[in-house]
Amino acid sequence: MKKDFLVIFTLVLLAAVLIMGTDFQSVDEYYLTHISDIKEDSYTVTLTISCKEALENYDRLDEALKNEKYVPSDGFILKPTKYVLRKGDTAFDVLYRAARYNRIQLEFQGAEKNSFGSNYIKGINYLYEFSCGENSGWIYTVNGVPPNFGCSQYVLKDGDKLDFVYTCSLGASVLNFKTNGR
């Protein structure tokens, strides 16, 4: 009997220590910890996630994705939004934090699993490579220019404009947009 009491007491004590040492958060509190408040002296970056080209090619879009929750009618999964830029943040870091904060589905392949040595964006908001034809997928631009390396290698600077764009043309529309000065 004394032995049973000692075991029960030990288990209760252990449970109390675990509960007191655990920081319980609501879902909202958890997501809010990933975005700092913007202050006057904060470095910031503006992020946009667009799928306008999927709207323009709606007839080629997978049937299961022909829905406002996957392809919003205005073409924006995330309208231009400012986020705090932390020292050493890459384009991927900001996208990842914003996706978690806004509860936007994001799937990527880690840098260690591909020959480019950078994270590869497989899907955002359930739009994947080939969801809108054989030339579709995600690209990104910084200040309107597609960088020559992956999003987890590109270190952002204060004031950068970061766009993740779903393309149905291997990015030709984004490149034409830039070179035609529109």
Rosetta silent file (secondary structure, phi, psi, omega in degrees, C-alpha in Angstrom):
SEQUENCE: MKKDFLVIFTLVLLAAVLIMGTDFQSVDEYYLTHISDIKEDSYTVTLTISCKEALENYDRLDEALKNEKYVPSDGFILKPTKYVLRKGDTAFDVLYRAARYNRIQLEFQGAEKNSFGSNYIKGINYLYEFSCGENSGWIYTVNGVPPNFGCSQYVLKDGDKLDFVYTCSLGASVLNFKTNGR
SCORE:     score description
SCORE:     0.000 S_00000001
   1 L     0.000  -43.691  179.704    0.000    0.000    0.000 S_00000001
   2 H   -64.026  -37.190  179.189    2.811    2.359    0.923 S_00000001
   3 H   -65.361  -43.161  178.768    4.539    1.500   -2.353 S_00000001
   4 H   -62.486  -42.188  178.541    1.363    2.288   -4.377 S_00000001
   5 H   -61.371  -42.592  179.630    1.009    5.634   -2.620 S_00000001
   6 H   -63.260  -41.523  178.649    4.624    6.501   -3.437 S_00000001
   7 H   -65.324  -46.178  179.561    4.123    5.627   -7.128 S_00000001
   8 H   -62.785  -44.355  178.752    0.900    7.676   -7.345 S_00000001
   9 H   -60.646  -42.829  179.140    2.522   10.614   -5.571 S_00000001
  10 H   -63.137  -42.844  179.500    5.499   10.484   -7.951 S_00000001
  11 H   -65.220  -41.966  178.313    3.196   10.413  -11.008 S_00000001
  12 H   -64.656  -42.879  178.237    1.137   13.343   -9.722 S_00000001
  13 H   -62.109  -44.703  178.433    4.300   15.303   -8.968 S_00000001
  14 H   -62.250  -43.890  178.318    5.702   14.557  -12.421 S_00000001
  15 H   -61.783  -42.164  179.564    2.419   15.605  -14.080 S_00000001
  16 H   -63.012  -42.264  178.637    2.400   18.868  -12.091 S_00000001
  17 H   -63.815  -43.847  179.178    5.969   19.678  -13.132 S_00000001
  18 H   -63.080  -43.266 -179.193    5.168   18.966  -16.786 S_00000001
  19 H   -66.679  -43.836 -178.978    2.030   21.102  -16.725 S_00000001
  20 H   -69.071  -29.023 -178.290    3.730   24.023  -14.977 S_00000001
  21 L   -89.207    2.613 -178.392    6.717   23.872  -17.305 S_00000001
  22 L  -105.335  132.447  178.061    4.625   23.902  -20.483 S_00000001
  23 L   -92.117  100.970  179.988    3.638   27.135  -22.193 S_00000001
  24 L   -82.702  133.604  178.903    0.081   26.559  -23.399 S_00000001
  25 L  -133.237  149.511  171.620   -1.060   28.799  -26.254 S_00000001
  26 L   -74.129  168.718  177.978   -4.214   29.124  -28.272 S_00000001
  27 H   -59.899  -43.738  179.730   -3.933   28.611  -32.018 S_00000001
  28 H   -62.004  -43.625  178.938   -4.139   32.378  -32.540 S_00000001
  29 H   -61.531  -40.430  179.539   -1.405   33.050  -29.979 S_00000001
  30 H   -60.737  -49.252 -178.195    0.836   30.456  -31.659 S_00000001
  31 H   -68.233  -33.748 -179.933    0.488   32.013  -35.110 S_00000001
  32 H   -68.058  -21.847 -178.876    0.897   35.545  -33.784 S_00000001
  33 L   -71.795  -10.681 -177.123    4.317   34.704  -32.336 S_00000001
  34 L   -95.802   -3.485  178.467    5.711   34.401  -35.854 S_00000001
  35 L  -127.730  118.316  178.911    4.989   37.971  -36.955 S_00000001
  36 L   -80.481  154.501  175.436    6.515   40.842  -34.995 S_00000001
  37 L   -68.969  138.625  177.741    4.719   44.136  -34.608 S_00000001
  38 L   -80.830  126.597  177.379    5.924   46.752  -37.081 S_00000001
  39 L  -113.575  171.655 -176.880    7.429   49.727  -35.309 S_00000001
  40 L   -57.415  -36.551 -177.169    8.678   53.008  -36.738 S_00000001
  41 L   -96.973    9.756 -178.748   12.286   51.766  -36.884 S_00000001
  42 L   -73.396  143.286  167.381   11.457   48.241  -38.154 S_00000001
  43 L   -80.815  139.578 -177.723   12.863   46.914  -41.384 S_00000001
  44 E  -135.426  162.544  173.545   10.002   45.655  -43.511 S_00000001
  45 E  -137.859  146.040  177.590    9.258   43.775  -46.703 S_00000001
  46 E  -103.176  125.115 -178.295    5.989   43.710  -48.634 S_00000001
  47 E  -112.335  136.155  173.827    4.759   40.247  -49.624 S_00000001
  48 E  -130.783  139.784  172.787    2.135   39.409  -52.237 S_00000001
  49 E  -121.921  115.334 -172.570    0.921   35.954  -53.277 S_00000001
  50 E  -121.347  143.298  174.658   -0.856   36.076  -56.621 S_00000001
  51 L  -132.487   33.669 -177.422   -2.621   33.529  -58.796 S_00000001
  52 H   -59.790  -35.716 -178.483   -4.056   35.899  -61.428 S_00000001
  53 H   -67.755  -28.551  175.321   -2.665   33.826  -64.282 S_00000001
  54 H   -66.413  -35.468  175.602   -4.645   30.815  -63.043 S_00000001
  55 H   -64.319  -42.348 -179.771   -7.780   32.956  -63.409 S_00000001
  56 H   -67.246  -21.413 -179.743   -6.788   33.848  -66.960 S_00000001
  57 L  -118.618   35.849 -174.359   -6.324   30.128  -67.701 S_00000001
  58 H   -55.434  -33.579 -179.258   -9.297   28.884  -65.685 S_00000001
  59 H   -66.113  -23.785  179.594  -10.276   26.416  -68.409 S_00000001
  60 H   -92.187   -9.848 -176.394   -6.919   24.615  -67.938 S_00000001
  61 L   -70.211  141.372  174.859   -7.163   24.538  -64.133 S_00000001
  62 L   -51.897  136.363 -177.555   -7.756   21.196  -62.394 S_00000001
  63 H   -54.523  -40.072 -177.467  -11.494   20.788  -61.819 S_00000001
  64 H   -64.663  -18.689 -177.085  -11.024   20.293  -58.063 S_00000001
  65 H   -99.934   -0.860 -179.868   -9.407   23.759  -57.808 S_00000001
  66 L   -79.111   74.717 -174.247  -12.128   25.694  -59.624 S_00000001
  67 L  -156.485  141.145 -179.536  -13.301   27.261  -56.414 S_00000001
  68 L   -54.711  -32.219 -177.505  -12.998   30.703  -54.823 S_00000001
  69 L   -72.434  -20.691  177.592  -11.178   29.270  -51.794 S_00000001
  70 L   -99.307  -41.772  179.996   -8.286   28.051  -54.001 S_00000001
  71 L  -125.935   90.427 -178.036   -8.311   30.695  -56.737 S_00000001
  72 L   -59.633  148.251 -175.083   -9.826   33.913  -55.351 S_00000001
  73 L   -64.017  -22.518  176.923  -11.798   36.008  -57.851 S_00000001
  74 L   -91.329   -3.472  177.470   -9.419   38.960  -57.455 S_00000001
  75 L    83.164    4.388 -178.547   -6.382   36.726  -58.080 S_00000001
  76 E  -112.166  118.043  170.025   -4.774   37.387  -54.688 S_00000001
  77 E   -77.267  -35.933  173.259   -4.155   34.633  -52.176 S_00000001
  78 E  -141.632  116.118  177.315   -2.444   37.350  -50.122 S_00000001
  79 E   -69.297  161.263 -178.826   -2.781   41.007  -51.066 S_00000001
  80 E   -49.553  120.748 -176.054    0.312   43.211  -50.591 S_00000001
  81 E  -136.940  134.668  178.203    1.089   43.034  -46.878 S_00000001
  82 E   -84.477  137.586  175.767    4.029   44.416  -44.900 S_00000001
  83 E  -130.365  150.697  176.348    5.954   42.100  -42.618 S_00000001
  84 E   -66.213  136.422  177.750    8.844   42.728  -40.279 S_00000001
  85 L  -101.835  119.413  178.330   12.146   41.761  -41.838 S_00000001
  86 L   -93.475  153.370 -178.793   14.501   40.035  -39.442 S_00000001
  87 L   -54.899  127.016  177.755   18.250   39.999  -39.945 S_00000001
  88 L    83.953    2.155  179.636   19.193   37.305  -42.489 S_00000001
  89 L   -60.788  135.648  174.674   15.603   36.643  -43.595 S_00000001
  90 E  -100.242  171.144  176.008   15.300   34.999  -46.988 S_00000001
  91 H   -58.110  -39.259  179.100   12.355   35.168  -49.374 S_00000001
  92 H   -65.419  -41.928 -179.291   11.362   31.718  -48.135 S_00000001
  93 H   -56.768  -45.486 -178.703   11.513   32.763  -44.446 S_00000001
  94 H   -67.640  -44.088  177.327    9.033   35.596  -45.023 S_00000001
  95 H   -58.766  -46.438 -177.420    6.740   33.401  -47.141 S_00000001
  96 H   -61.088  -47.887  179.433    6.815   30.634  -44.528 S_00000001
  97 H   -63.382  -42.964 -179.035    5.997   32.979  -41.626 S_00000001
  98 H   -65.745  -40.309  179.204    3.248   34.738  -43.596 S_00000001
  99 H   -63.637  -43.584  178.412    1.698   31.430  -44.689 S_00000001
 100 H   -64.791  -45.480 -178.032    1.623   30.175  -41.102 S_00000001
 101 H   -62.149  -42.565 -177.362    0.284   33.461  -39.776 S_00000001
 102 H   -92.097    3.042  179.634   -2.458   33.675  -42.415 S_00000001
 103 L    56.083   45.850  176.283   -3.118   29.918  -42.364 S_00000001
 104 L   -97.780  128.421  179.583   -2.333   29.554  -46.049 S_00000001
 105 L   -60.882  133.081  178.940   -1.448   26.015  -47.107 S_00000001
 106 E  -140.476  128.428  174.508    2.225   25.799  -48.131 S_00000001
 107 E  -129.283  134.534 -178.818    4.138   22.754  -49.285 S_00000001
 108 E  -142.617  160.658  174.251    7.798   22.802  -50.197 S_00000001
 109 E  -103.319  129.796 -178.141   10.703   20.496  -50.843 S_00000001
 110 L   -65.100  154.433 -177.670   13.680   21.115  -48.583 S_00000001
 111 H   -58.222  -32.457 -177.998   16.994   22.313  -49.965 S_00000001
 112 H   -73.185  -11.038 -175.863   18.699   19.055  -49.019 S_00000001
 113 H  -104.619    8.469  176.992   16.320   17.107  -51.276 S_00000001
 114 L  -141.062  165.199 -174.284   17.029   18.811  -54.604 S_00000001
 115 L   -78.907   -8.014 -178.683   20.006   19.674  -56.761 S_00000001
 116 L   -85.460  -15.668 -179.810   19.447   23.442  -56.512 S_00000001
 117 L    69.986   24.324  179.085   20.348   23.646  -52.825 S_00000001
 118 L  -142.544  153.968  176.015   17.286   25.780  -52.098 S_00000001
 119 L   -61.725  139.235  179.130   13.759   25.128  -50.917 S_00000001
 120 E  -110.490  125.022 -179.528   11.409   24.445  -53.817 S_00000001
 121 E   -79.650  111.645  179.941    7.830   25.722  -53.542 S_00000001
 122 E   -86.093  -40.879 -178.940    5.588   22.819  -54.524 S_00000001
 123 E  -160.086  146.056  173.600    2.247   24.387  -53.685 S_00000001
 124 E  -132.365  130.150  179.368    0.565   27.373  -52.095 S_00000001
 125 L    55.509   33.827  177.880   -3.149   27.352  -51.263 S_00000001
 126 L    72.116    8.230  171.321   -3.362   23.931  -52.974 S_00000001
 127 E   -90.780  118.282 -176.133   -2.144   25.298  -56.323 S_00000001
 128 E  -115.793  168.306  170.546    0.715   23.051  -57.392 S_00000001
 129 L   -53.733  134.354  178.803    3.077   22.686  -60.280 S_00000001
 130 L    74.847    4.965  177.163    1.015   21.387  -63.237 S_00000001
 131 L   -69.271  -17.535 -177.794   -2.339   22.304  -61.598 S_00000001
 132 L  -135.557   44.801  178.658   -2.992   24.610  -64.559 S_00000001
 133 L   107.267  169.238 -173.516   -1.140   22.919  -67.399 S_00000001
 134 L   -69.790  -15.386  179.841    2.329   21.557  -68.050 S_00000001
 135 L  -107.289   18.738 -175.593    4.023   24.968  -67.735 S_00000001
 136 L   -98.664  153.388  178.588    2.426   25.989  -64.444 S_00000001
 137 E   163.075 -173.629 -175.863    4.012   26.443  -61.050 S_00000001
 138 E   -99.546  136.208  170.018    5.307   29.013  -58.566 S_00000001
 139 E  -130.065  167.559  176.379    7.985   31.625  -59.207 S_00000001
 140 E  -135.709  153.501  175.749    9.030   34.600  -57.143 S_00000001
 141 E  -130.404  152.864  172.690   10.294   38.087  -57.857 S_00000001
 142 E  -123.248  119.952 -176.359   11.999   40.677  -55.710 S_00000001
 143 L    55.540   37.076  175.947   11.287   44.243  -56.750 S_00000001
 144 L    84.458    0.235 -176.764    9.805   42.883  -59.978 S_00000001
 145 E  -119.328  128.687  175.874   12.845   40.822  -60.987 S_00000001
 146 L   -72.749  118.875  179.156   13.120   37.015  -60.730 S_00000001
 147 L   -65.206  161.945 -178.669   16.388   36.294  -58.871 S_00000001
 148 L   -88.363   12.065  177.226   18.882   33.793  -60.282 S_00000001
 149 L  -147.031  168.953 -172.468   18.707   31.546  -57.241 S_00000001
 150 L   -64.471  160.077 -174.231   16.194   29.840  -54.995 S_00000001
 151 L   -65.651  -25.053  178.916   13.930   31.556  -52.502 S_00000001
 152 L   -88.444    3.060  175.793   15.707   30.116  -49.452 S_00000001
 153 L  -109.045  -16.752 -176.608   19.003   31.556  -50.695 S_00000001
 154 L   -86.415  111.208  179.269   17.837   35.090  -51.468 S_00000001
 155 E   -86.109  125.023 -176.581   18.431   37.380  -48.482 S_00000001
 156 L   -81.922  160.298  176.322   15.999   40.283  -48.466 S_00000001
 157 L  -121.681  160.138  178.637   16.691   43.955  -47.720 S_00000001
 158 L   -53.404  131.315  176.459   14.598   46.619  -46.050 S_00000001
 159 L    88.116   -4.349 -179.961   11.857   47.857  -48.360 S_00000001
 160 L   -61.494  148.755  174.649   11.979   44.925  -50.797 S_00000001
 161 E  -109.037  113.220 -175.907    8.783   43.974  -52.603 S_00000001
 162 E  -106.807  123.987  179.357    8.471   40.184  -52.638 S_00000001
 163 E  -124.325  127.385  168.484    5.958   38.517  -54.958 S_00000001
 164 E  -103.250  122.817 -171.275    5.162   34.818  -55.214 S_00000001
 165 E  -124.302  129.291  174.042    3.340   34.359  -58.500 S_00000001
 166 E   -84.730  121.698 -178.029    1.541   31.321  -59.847 S_00000001
 167 E  -113.111  149.502  175.562    2.400   31.089  -63.525 S_00000001
 168 L  -113.724    9.844 -173.489    0.889   28.992  -66.297 S_00000001
 169 L  -137.294   33.897 -176.876    3.633   29.900  -68.777 S_00000001
 170 L    54.423   27.194  177.937    6.937   29.006  -67.070 S_00000001
 171 L    87.176   -0.064 -178.020    7.094   32.613  -65.895 S_00000001
 172 H   -57.697  -39.879 -178.858    6.997   34.139  -69.395 S_00000001
 173 H   -64.272  -37.141  178.456    4.109   36.414  -68.461 S_00000001
 174 H   -68.988  -43.027  179.531    6.044   37.765  -65.469 S_00000001
 175 H   -67.369  -40.786  177.831    9.182   38.297  -67.563 S_00000001
 176 H   -65.605  -38.791  177.911    7.191   39.919  -70.398 S_00000001
 177 H   -57.411  -44.209 -178.227    5.435   42.117  -67.878 S_00000001
 178 H   -70.359  -47.222 -175.007    8.790   43.369  -66.622 S_00000001
 179 H   -73.739  -25.242  177.205   10.467   43.855  -70.024 S_00000001
 180 L   -83.900   -0.215  175.859    7.445   45.578  -71.592 S_00000001
 181 L    70.935   19.721  177.855    7.565   48.119  -68.758 S_00000001
 182 L   -81.593    0.000    0.000    4.021   47.483  -67.591 S_00000001
